[in-house]
Amino acid sequence: MFNALNAEDAPQPPKVLTTPLEIAANLRLLLDSHDPLIITFHERTQRFQSFLIEVDRDSNSIALDEMVPRDGERFLTNGEAYRVEGFHDGVRIAWESVDALTIDDGHHRCYRGKLPTEVVYHQRRNAFRAALKLASLVNVEVAGDKLPAPIGGKLLDISATGCKLRFEGDISERLQLGQVYDRFMAALPFGKMTAPVELRYLHYEERINITFAGIRFHNMSGLVQRQVERFVYQLQREARRFDKDDDF
């Protein structure tokens, strides 16, 4: 059954990385994959998005891209404590501020600071992320009271906890990071699923005129949870069959 988890698939306890070598190596994973980061400030609910654009082991320094929305900079200049969180292939990589970030307004506006002294590395193996084939992407729609009109797109991959979406054009001004949208709909092969979702990251790729979004399921019902698990299991089974065919 797809609900059963063996020992290898069970969630692993978080590790705390403390050596500069380990920390730099894991931050480079986020850098090289252009994985979005969520920045939050203590005692504030608003979320901001950024990306790592530099990890320098020799100088023990990092640089983060300009925050979206940019008004988060005033919290940096106030010296407020912050937390940074990213996900790479199901692994949560997060750290908290020790030293303030400084704004570099040179050729490319960014924020520079020291390499973190501690990074939390959390492998969540039970949230298997299944990718859809390009020819069989599922239609999705994000709607609710927080949107004047529904936004339609495509489902790129899905796990038990969330999924990645693709939208044509630049819709980054229409959605807000950290916002919960109460009607996310996906046309799964065996029926439509509807659930509230939280927007975790948003990135417009100008070169291909596509916006990518990452959402996390929010207070799912048991019925929807079973629908998602069934679909993830189906994709996982298809991927295994495809891999087996490649062996011949």
Protein Blocks (a to p, Z undefined) as FASTA:
>chain_A
ZZbccfklpccdddddfbfklmmmmmmmmmmnopacddddehiabdcddddfbdcfklop
acddddddfklmmmmmnopacdddddeehiacddddfbdcdddfbfbgcddddddfbdcd
dddfklcccdddfklcccdddedjkbmbdcddddfbdcfkbccdddehjfklmpcehiac
fbdcdddfkbccddddddfbdcddfknopacdddddehiafklmmmmmmmmmmmmmmmmm
mmmmmmZZ
